[in-house]
């Protein structure tokens, strides 16, 4: 819970910082994305993505090699991402 509280406080601090000085550029291409990566085997990870998608009222599905769900708030998003073991191993061997 400490990590969660610190994360939420950090997001609020960022919002206050940007609101305090409207001259700081962000641009329409700016994005803030918080990604949560469930632990466990492939099936467990996918089940967690589906469970959280239902909780958020969002669809879950494949995005390339990743199984994801996402809730967007304009240019800000909360994502739950399952990285299949084979994909993770391939990426690590490639220097990820």
Secondary structure, 3 states (H helix, E strand, C coil): CHHHHHHHHHHHHHHHHHHHCCCCCCCCCCCEEEEECCCCCHHHHHHHHHHHHHHHCCCEEEECCEEEEEEEECCEEEEEEEECHHHHHHHHHCCC
